[in-house]
Amino acid sequence: EAILLDLKHHNLLISSRGRSGGYQLAAPPEAISFADVIRALDGPLALAPCASKTAYRPCEACPDVATCPVHPALVAAREAVAAVLEGWTLARAARESPPFQIS
C-alpha cells in the first residue's frame, strides 16, 4: 500500500474509492518510464547528490565540484542510466518481457 501511495503522490497512479475502486495508471503505459517509477520510489538516479539533475547538492567530502576528478564520471553514469531507464516504458516492458510464470 505504501508503494502505491508513493506512486499516486508522484502522479503515476490514480485511485478510486468504493466497491469497484482501486488503482490505475494515471497516464498511458507508453508515457510512464522506468525512470519515472524509480525516481518516485527511490529518488534521483544519480549515484551522488552532486551529479543529480533533480536534487543537486554538493557532496560533503568534496570542497569544489568544478575541480573534483570523480564528478565527470558520476555525471556520465547518471546520463547513461537515465538514457536506458527513460527509454524503457511500462508498455515496452509488457511487450518485450517473457510471460511471468509461477513455479
N, CA, C and O atoms as a GROMACS GRO file, in nm:
protein
  412
    1GLU      N    1   0.083  -0.120   0.000
    1GLU     CA    2   0.000   0.000   0.000
    1GLU      C    3   0.087   0.126   0.000
    1GLU      O    4   0.054   0.225  -0.065
    2ALA      N    5   0.198   0.122   0.074
    2ALA     CA    6   0.287   0.238   0.079
    2ALA      C    7   0.346   0.268  -0.059
    2ALA      O    8   0.359   0.384  -0.097
    3ILE      N    9   0.381   0.165  -0.132
    3ILE     CA   10   0.437   0.184  -0.266
    3ILE      C   11   0.331   0.247  -0.358
    3ILE      O   12   0.360   0.340  -0.433
    4LEU      N   13   0.211   0.197  -0.351
    4LEU     CA   14   0.103   0.251  -0.434
    4LEU      C   15   0.078   0.398  -0.400
    4LEU      O   16   0.055   0.479  -0.489
    5LEU      N   17   0.082   0.431  -0.272
    5LEU     CA   18   0.062   0.570  -0.231
    5LEU      C   19   0.175   0.660  -0.280
    5LEU      O   20   0.151   0.774  -0.321
    6ASP      N   21   0.299   0.610  -0.278
    6ASP     CA   22   0.412   0.687  -0.332
    6ASP      C   23   0.392   0.712  -0.481
    6ASP      O   24   0.414   0.823  -0.529
    7LEU      N   25   0.351   0.611  -0.554
    7LEU     CA   26   0.327   0.626  -0.698
    7LEU      C   27   0.211   0.722  -0.725
    7LEU      O   28   0.214   0.798  -0.822
    8LYS      N   29   0.111   0.719  -0.640
    8LYS     CA   30  -0.001   0.812  -0.653
    8LYS      C   31   0.045   0.955  -0.624
    8LYS      O   32   0.008   1.048  -0.695
    9HIS      N   33   0.126   0.971  -0.521
    9HIS     CA   34   0.178   1.104  -0.484
    9HIS      C   35   0.260   1.165  -0.597
    9HIS      O   36   0.263   1.287  -0.613
   10HIS      N   37   0.327   1.082  -0.675
   10HIS     CA   38   0.408   1.128  -0.788
   10HIS      C   39   0.330   1.128  -0.920
   10HIS      O   40   0.388   1.137  -1.028
   11ASN      N   41   0.198   1.118  -0.911
   11ASN     CA   42   0.108   1.127  -1.026
   11ASN      C   43   0.130   1.018  -1.131
   11ASN      O   44   0.108   1.040  -1.250
   12LEU      N   45   0.173   0.900  -1.086
   12LEU     CA   46   0.186   0.786  -1.176
   12LEU      C   47   0.064   0.695  -1.167
   12LEU      O   48   0.034   0.621  -1.261
   13LEU      N   49  -0.007   0.701  -1.056
   13LEU     CA   50  -0.129   0.623  -1.035
   13LEU      C   51  -0.240   0.717  -0.990
   13LEU      O   52  -0.214   0.824  -0.935
   14ILE      N   53  -0.362   0.675  -1.015
   14ILE     CA   54  -0.479   0.741  -0.957
   14ILE      C   55  -0.559   0.634  -0.885
   14ILE      O   56  -0.553   0.516  -0.920
   15SER      N   57  -0.632   0.676  -0.786
   15SER     CA   58  -0.711   0.578  -0.710
   15SER      C   59  -0.857   0.620  -0.712
   15SER      O   60  -0.892   0.738  -0.727
   16SER      N   61  -0.941   0.520  -0.695
   16SER     CA   62  -1.083   0.546  -0.682
   16SER      C   63  -1.135   0.462  -0.566
   16SER      O   64  -1.089   0.350  -0.542
   17ARG      N   65  -1.228   0.518  -0.496
   17ARG     CA   66  -1.284   0.452  -0.378
   17ARG      C   67  -1.409   0.373  -0.415
   17ARG      O   68  -1.464   0.386  -0.525
   18GLY      N   69  -1.450   0.294  -0.323
   18GLY     CA   70  -1.575   0.223  -0.342
   18GLY      C   71  -1.556   0.078  -0.378
   18GLY      O   72  -1.444   0.027  -0.386
   19ARG      N   73  -1.668   0.012  -0.399
   19ARG     CA   74  -1.669  -0.131  -0.425
   19ARG      C   75  -1.588  -0.168  -0.548
   19ARG      O   76  -1.523  -0.272  -0.550
   20SER      N   77  -1.591  -0.087  -0.648
   20SER     CA   78  -1.515  -0.113  -0.770
   20SER      C   79  -1.385  -0.033  -0.774
   20SER      O   80  -1.321  -0.020  -0.879
   21GLY      N   81  -1.346   0.021  -0.661
   21GLY     CA   82  -1.229   0.107  -0.654
   21GLY      C   83  -1.099   0.032  -0.666
   21GLY      O   84  -1.095  -0.091  -0.675
   22GLY      N   85  -0.994   0.107  -0.666
   22GLY     CA   86  -0.860   0.052  -0.677
   22GLY      C   87  -0.766   0.153  -0.737
   22GLY      O   88  -0.792   0.274  -0.733
   23TYR      N   89  -0.658   0.105  -0.793
   23TYR     CA   90  -0.558   0.192  -0.855
   23TYR      C   91  -0.552   0.165  -1.004
   23TYR      O   92  -0.573   0.053  -1.050
   24GLN      N   93  -0.522   0.270  -1.080
   24GLN     CA   94  -0.497   0.256  -1.222
   24GLN      C   95  -0.389   0.356  -1.262
   24GLN      O   96  -0.362   0.452  -1.190
   25LEU      N   97  -0.329   0.332  -1.376
   25LEU     CA   98  -0.225   0.421  -1.424
   25LEU      C   99  -0.283   0.560  -1.450
   25LEU      O  100  -0.396   0.572  -1.499
   26ALA      N  101  -0.206   0.662  -1.418
   26ALA     CA  102  -0.250   0.800  -1.440
   26ALA      C  103  -0.224   0.846  -1.582
   26ALA      O  104  -0.274   0.950  -1.624
   27ALA      N  105  -0.147   0.769  -1.656
   27ALA     CA  106  -0.114   0.801  -1.796
   27ALA      C  107  -0.106   0.669  -1.872
   27ALA      O  108  -0.100   0.562  -1.810
   28PRO      N  109  -0.106   0.674  -2.002
   28PRO     CA  110  -0.091   0.550  -2.079
   28PRO      C  111   0.044   0.484  -2.045
   28PRO      O  112   0.140   0.555  -2.014
   29PRO      N  113   0.052   0.353  -2.052
   29PRO     CA  114   0.178   0.285  -2.017
   29PRO      C  115   0.295   0.327  -2.105
   29PRO      O  116   0.410   0.312  -2.066
   30GLU      N  117   0.266   0.378  -2.224
   30GLU     CA  118   0.372   0.428  -2.312
   30GLU      C  119   0.435   0.556  -2.259
   30GLU      O  120   0.545   0.593  -2.300
   31ALA      N  121   0.366   0.624  -2.169
   31ALA     CA  122   0.412   0.753  -2.117
   31ALA      C  123   0.478   0.742  -1.980
   31ALA      O  124   0.524   0.843  -1.925
   32ILE      N  125   0.484   0.622  -1.923
   32ILE     CA  126   0.544   0.604  -1.791
   32ILE      C  127   0.671   0.521  -1.807
   32ILE      O  128   0.666   0.405  -1.845
   33SER      N  129   0.784   0.583  -1.777
   33SER     CA  130   0.913   0.515  -1.793
   33SER      C  131   0.957   0.451  -1.662
   33SER      O  132   0.907   0.484  -1.554
   34PHE      N  133   1.052   0.360  -1.675
   34PHE     CA  134   1.113   0.302  -1.556
   34PHE      C  135   1.179   0.411  -1.472
   34PHE      O  136   1.178   0.404  -1.350
   35ALA      N  137   1.236   0.512  -1.538
   35ALA     CA  138   1.299   0.623  -1.466
   35ALA      C  139   1.195   0.695  -1.380
   35ALA      O  140   1.225   0.733  -1.266
   36ASP      N  141   1.074   0.715  -1.432
   36ASP     CA  142   0.968   0.780  -1.354
   36ASP      C  143   0.938   0.701  -1.227
   36ASP      O  144   0.926   0.759  -1.119
   37VAL      N  145   0.926   0.570  -1.241
   37VAL     CA  146   0.891   0.485  -1.128
   37VAL      C  147   1.005   0.482  -1.026
   37VAL      O  148   0.980   0.494  -0.906
   38ILE      N  149   1.128   0.467  -1.072
   38ILE     CA  150   1.242   0.463  -0.980
   38ILE      C  151   1.258   0.595  -0.907
   38ILE      O  152   1.282   0.597  -0.786
   39ARG      N  153   1.244   0.706  -0.979
   39ARG     CA  154   1.253   0.837  -0.912
   39ARG      C  155   1.144   0.853  -0.807
   39ARG      O  156   1.168   0.909  -0.701
   40ALA      N  157   1.025   0.804  -0.837
   40ALA     CA  158   0.914   0.814  -0.741
   40ALA      C  159   0.939   0.731  -0.616
   40ALA      O  160   0.906   0.773  -0.506
   41LEU      N  161   0.998   0.614  -0.634
   41LEU     CA  162   1.015   0.523  -0.521
   41LEU      C  163   1.149   0.538  -0.449
   41LEU      O  164   1.156   0.524  -0.327
   42ASP      N  165   1.255   0.568  -0.525
   42ASP     CA  166   1.390   0.570  -0.466
   42ASP      C  167   1.459   0.705  -0.471
   42ASP      O  168   1.564   0.722  -0.409
   43GLY      N  169   1.404   0.801  -0.542
   43GLY     CA  170   1.467   0.932  -0.554
   43GLY      C  171   1.551   0.942  -0.680
   43GLY      O  172   1.533   0.865  -0.774
   44PRO      N  173   1.644   1.037  -0.681
   44PRO     CA  174   1.723   1.063  -0.802
   44PRO      C  175   1.800   0.940  -0.851
   44PRO      O  176   1.834   0.851  -0.773
   45LEU      N  177   1.827   0.938  -0.981
   45LEU     CA  178   1.901   0.828  -1.042
   45LEU      C  179   2.051   0.839  -1.019
   45LEU      O  180   2.122   0.740  -1.033
   46ALA      N  181   2.100   0.956  -0.985
   46ALA     CA  182   2.243   0.980  -0.969
   46ALA      C  183   2.300   0.900  -0.853
   46ALA      O  184   2.232   0.874  -0.754
   47LEU      N  185   2.428   0.861  -0.868
   47LEU     CA  186   2.498   0.788  -0.763
   47LEU      C  187   2.540   0.879  -0.648
   47LEU      O  188   2.562   0.831  -0.536
   48ALA      N  189   2.551   1.008  -0.673
   48ALA     CA  190   2.589   1.105  -0.571
   48ALA      C  191   2.506   1.231  -0.592
   48ALA      O  192   2.467   1.261  -0.705
   49PRO      N  193   2.478   1.305  -0.486
   49PRO     CA  194   2.393   1.424  -0.500
   49PRO      C  195   2.451   1.531  -0.591
   49PRO      O  196   2.376   1.610  -0.649
   50CYS      N  197   2.584   1.537  -0.604
   50CYS     CA  198   2.646   1.638  -0.690
   50CYS      C  199   2.625   1.610  -0.839
   50CYS      O  200   2.649   1.698  -0.922
   51ALA      N  201   2.581   1.490  -0.873
   51ALA     CA  202   2.557   1.454  -1.013
   51ALA      C  203   2.409   1.453  -1.049
   51ALA      O  204   2.372   1.422  -1.162
   52SER      N  205   2.324   1.486  -0.953
   52SER     CA  206   2.180   1.480  -0.975
   52SER      C  207   2.129   1.602  -1.049
   52SER      O  208   2.172   1.715  -1.023
   53LYS      N  209   2.036   1.580  -1.143
   53LYS     CA  210   1.970   1.692  -1.211
   53LYS      C  211   1.851   1.741  -1.129
   53LYS      O  212   1.821   1.860  -1.129
   54THR      N  213   1.784   1.650  -1.060
   54THR     CA  214   1.660   1.686  -0.990
   54THR      C  215   1.680   1.719  -0.842
   54THR      O  216   1.593   1.783  -0.782
   55ALA      N  217   1.791   1.677  -0.784
   55ALA     CA  218   1.812   1.700  -0.640
   55ALA      C  219   1.959   1.735  -0.612
   55ALA      O  220   2.019   1.681  -0.520
   56TYR      N  221   2.015   1.825  -0.693
   56TYR     CA  222   2.156   1.860  -0.680
   56TYR      C  223   2.186   1.920  -0.542
   56TYR      O  224   2.110   2.002  -0.490
   57ARG      N  225   2.296   1.878  -0.487
   57ARG     CA  226   2.358   1.943  -0.372
   57ARG      C  227   2.503   1.900  -0.369
   57ARG      O  228   2.535   1.788  -0.411
   58PRO      N  229   2.591   1.985  -0.321
   58PRO     CA  230   2.733   1.947  -0.317
   58PRO      C  231   2.756   1.832  -0.220
   58PRO      O  232   2.686   1.819  -0.119
   59CYS      N  233   2.852   1.750  -0.250
   59CYS     CA  234   2.888   1.641  -0.160
   59CYS      C  235   2.962   1.698  -0.039
   59CYS      O  236   3.034   1.797  -0.051
   60GLU      N  237   2.943   1.636   0.076
   60GLU     CA  238   3.008   1.684   0.198
   60GLU      C  239   3.160   1.673   0.190
   60GLU      O  240   3.230   1.760   0.241
   61ALA      N  241   3.210   1.568   0.128
   61ALA     CA  242   3.354   1.544   0.125
   61ALA      C  243   3.427   1.620   0.016
   61ALA      O  244   3.550   1.624   0.014
   62CYS      N  245   3.354   1.682  -0.075
   62CYS     CA  246   3.417   1.746  -0.190
   62CYS      C  247   3.415   1.898  -0.172
   62CYS      O  248   3.308   1.958  -0.161
   63PRO      N  249   3.531   1.961  -0.168
   63PRO     CA  250   3.533   2.107  -0.148
   63PRO      C  251   3.488   2.187  -0.270
   63PRO      O  252   3.436   2.297  -0.255
   64ASP      N  253   3.508   2.133  -0.393
   64ASP     CA  254   3.475   2.208  -0.513
   64ASP      C  255   3.439   2.111  -0.626
   64ASP      O  256   3.525   2.038  -0.675
   65VAL      N  257   3.314   2.113  -0.666
   65VAL     CA  258   3.268   2.020  -0.770
   65VAL      C  259   3.337   2.048  -0.904
   65VAL      O  260   3.354   1.956  -0.984
   66ALA      N  261   3.376   2.170  -0.928
   66ALA     CA  262   3.441   2.205  -1.055
   66ALA      C  263   3.578   2.141  -1.070
   66ALA      O  264   3.623   2.118  -1.182
   67THR      N  265   3.644   2.112  -0.960
   67THR     CA  266   3.777   2.050  -0.968
   67THR      C  267   3.778   1.905  -0.922
   67THR      O  268   3.884   1.843  -0.913
   68CYS      N  269   3.663   1.852  -0.892
   68CYS     CA  270   3.653   1.713  -0.845
   68CYS      C  271   3.683   1.616  -0.960
   68CYS      O  272   3.618   1.624  -1.064
   69PRO      N  273   3.778   1.526  -0.942
   69PRO     CA  274   3.812   1.434  -1.050
   69PRO      C  275   3.706   1.324  -1.072
   69PRO      O  276   3.704   1.261  -1.177
   70VAL      N  277   3.620   1.302  -0.974
   70VAL     CA  278   3.519   1.197  -0.983
   70VAL      C  279   3.388   1.249  -1.044
   70VAL      O  280   3.312   1.172  -1.104
   71HIS      N  281   3.363   1.377  -1.031
   71HIS     CA  282   3.236   1.436  -1.075
   71HIS      C  283   3.201   1.405  -1.221
   71HIS      O  284   3.087   1.366  -1.248
   72PRO      N  285   3.292   1.421  -1.317
   72PRO     CA  286   3.256   1.390  -1.457
   72PRO      C  287   3.211   1.245  -1.476
   72PRO      O  288   3.120   1.218  -1.554
   73ALA      N  289   3.274   1.152  -1.406
   73ALA     CA  290   3.234   1.011  -1.417
   73ALA      C  291   3.095   0.989  -1.358
   73ALA      O  292   3.016   0.913  -1.414
   74LEU      N  293   3.065   1.056  -1.247
   74LEU     CA  294   2.933   1.042  -1.186
   74LEU      C  295   2.824   1.100  -1.275
   74LEU      O  296   2.715   1.044  -1.285
   75VAL      N  297   2.853   1.211  -1.340
   75VAL     CA  298   2.757   1.271  -1.432
   75VAL      C  299   2.736   1.180  -1.553
   75VAL      O  300   2.623   1.159  -1.596
   76ALA      N  301   2.844   1.126  -1.606
   76ALA     CA  302   2.833   1.034  -1.721
   76ALA      C  303   2.753   0.910  -1.684
   76ALA      O  304   2.672   0.862  -1.764
   77ALA      N  305   2.774   0.858  -1.565
   77ALA     CA  306   2.699   0.740  -1.519
   77ALA      C  307   2.550   0.773  -1.506
   77ALA      O  308   2.465   0.694  -1.546
   78ARG      N  309   2.520   0.890  -1.450
   78ARG     CA  310   2.380   0.929  -1.437
   78ARG      C  311   2.315   0.944  -1.574
   78ARG      O  312   2.201   0.901  -1.594
   79GLU      N  313   2.386   1.005  -1.668
   79GLU     CA  314   2.332   1.022  -1.802
   79GLU      C  315   2.306   0.887  -1.870
   79GLU      O  316   2.204   0.869  -1.936
   80ALA      N  317   2.398   0.792  -1.854
   80ALA     CA  318   2.381   0.660  -1.915
   80ALA      C  319   2.264   0.586  -1.854
   80ALA      O  320   2.183   0.527  -1.925
   81VAL      N  321   2.255   0.588  -1.722
   81VAL     CA  322   2.144   0.520  -1.653
   81VAL      C  323   2.011   0.585  -1.693
   81VAL      O  324   1.915   0.514  -1.724
   82ALA      N  325   2.007   0.717  -1.693
   82ALA     CA  326   1.883   0.787  -1.730
   82ALA      C  327   1.842   0.755  -1.873
   82ALA      O  328   1.724   0.736  -1.900
   83ALA      N  329   1.938   0.748  -1.964
   83ALA     CA  330   1.905   0.719  -2.104
   83ALA      C  331   1.840   0.582  -2.118
   83ALA      O  332   1.743   0.567  -2.193
   84VAL      N  333   1.890   0.484  -2.047
   84VAL     CA  334   1.832   0.350  -2.055
   84VAL      C  335   1.695   0.346  -1.988
   84VAL      O  336   1.598   0.299  -2.047
   85LEU      N  337   1.687   0.396  -1.865
   85LEU     CA  338   1.562   0.385  -1.790
   85LEU      C  339   1.451   0.473  -1.847
   85LEU      O  340   1.334   0.437  -1.837
   86GLU      N  341   1.485   0.586  -1.906
   86GLU     CA  342   1.383   0.670  -1.969
   86GLU      C  343   1.336   0.609  -2.101
   86GLU      O  344   1.227   0.641  -2.148
   87GLY      N  345   1.417   0.522  -2.160
   87GLY     CA  346   1.378   0.456  -2.284
   87GLY      C  347   1.291   0.333  -2.264
   87GLY      O  348   1.231   0.283  -2.359
   88TRP      N  349   1.285   0.284  -2.142
   88TRP     CA  350   1.201   0.168  -2.113
   88TRP      C  351   1.073   0.215  -2.046
   88TRP      O  352   1.076   0.271  -1.936
   89THR      N  353   0.962   0.192  -2.112
   89THR     CA  354   0.832   0.228  -2.057
   89THR      C  355   0.762   0.103  -2.005
   89THR      O  356   0.805  -0.009  -2.032
   90LEU      N  357   0.655   0.124  -1.932
   90LEU     CA  358   0.576   0.010  -1.886
   90LEU      C  359   0.522  -0.069  -2.005
   90LEU      O  360   0.516  -0.192  -2.001
   91ALA      N  361   0.483   0.002  -2.111
   91ALA     CA  362   0.432  -0.066  -2.230
   91ALA      C  363   0.541  -0.151  -2.294
   91ALA      O  364   0.516  -0.264  -2.335
   92ARG      N  365   0.661  -0.096  -2.303
   92ARG     CA  366   0.771  -0.172  -2.364
   92ARG      C  367   0.803  -0.295  -2.281
   92ARG      O  368   0.827  -0.402  -2.336
   93ALA      N  369   0.804  -0.280  -2.150
   93ALA     CA  370   0.833  -0.394  -2.063
   93ALA      C  371   0.728  -0.503  -2.079
   93ALA      O  372   0.761  -0.621  -2.084
   94ALA      N  373   0.602  -0.464  -2.088
   94ALA     CA  374   0.495  -0.562  -2.105
   94ALA      C  375   0.504  -0.631  -2.241
   94ALA      O  376   0.476  -0.750  -2.253
   95ARG      N  377   0.543  -0.555  -2.341
   95ARG     CA  378   0.551  -0.608  -2.477
   95ARG      C  379   0.672  -0.700  -2.496
   95ARG      O  380   0.662  -0.801  -2.565
   96GLU      N  381   0.786  -0.665  -2.435
   96GLU     CA  382   0.911  -0.736  -2.461
   96GLU      C  383   0.949  -0.840  -2.356
   96GLU      O  384   1.042  -0.917  -2.376
   97SER      N  385   0.879  -0.842  -2.245
   97SER     CA  386   0.913  -0.937  -2.139
   97SER      C  387   0.850  -1.073  -2.165
   97SER      O  388   0.739  -1.081  -2.219
   98PRO      N  389   0.920  -1.178  -2.128
   98PRO     CA  390   0.859  -1.311  -2.140
   98PRO      C  391   0.742  -1.322  -2.040
   98PRO      O  392   0.739  -1.250  -1.940
   99PRO      N  393   0.649  -1.409  -2.067
   99PRO     CA  394   0.535  -1.425  -1.975
   99PRO      C  395   0.583  -1.464  -1.835
   99PRO      O  396   0.677  -1.541  -1.819
  100PHE      N  397   0.518  -1.409  -1.736
  100PHE     CA  398   0.550  -1.440  -1.596
  100PHE      C  399   0.492  -1.576  -1.562
  100PHE      O  400   0.375  -1.602  -1.588
  101GLN      N  401   0.575  -1.662  -1.504
  101GLN     CA  402   0.528  -1.795  -1.467
  101GLN      C  403   0.561  -1.822  -1.321
  101GLN      O  404   0.670  -1.790  -1.273
  102ILE      N  405   0.466  -1.878  -1.252
  102ILE     CA  406   0.486  -1.918  -1.112
  102ILE      C  407   0.524  -2.065  -1.113
  102ILE      O  408   0.453  -2.149  -1.168
  103SER      N  409   0.638  -2.095  -1.050
  103SER     CA  410   0.678  -2.236  -1.049
  103SER      C  411   0.649  -2.301  -0.917
  103SER      O  412   0.677  -2.420  -0.900
   0.00000   0.00000   0.00000
